[in-house]
Amino acid sequence: MACEEDKIPIAPLATITLVGLHVCLVVAFGVGALLGMVEREEEAQRAQGLNSPYAASMTEQKANVQSGAEGGMSIDRAIDRIIRKQDTE
């Protein structure tokens, strides 16, 4: 039979367990907060990217294609040209 000296002390074990649980929760919430902060920064950068020269150029090119200006053509005309080219081959 186990004597009194062989028993595991419950108070220190419970303390160590609670401190470990607390540390795990703090680390988990900290990582979650950092990831959320990074996601918000990336979203802000994406929103600013809409005002970039690339986006303005794309908008201008789409307008040119739709109006047929600067050598652009409508989608229907391009499809007709491709079909005629395939028929002649």
Helices and strands as residue ranges (DSSP letters): G 4-6, H 10-49, H 53-67, H 75-88
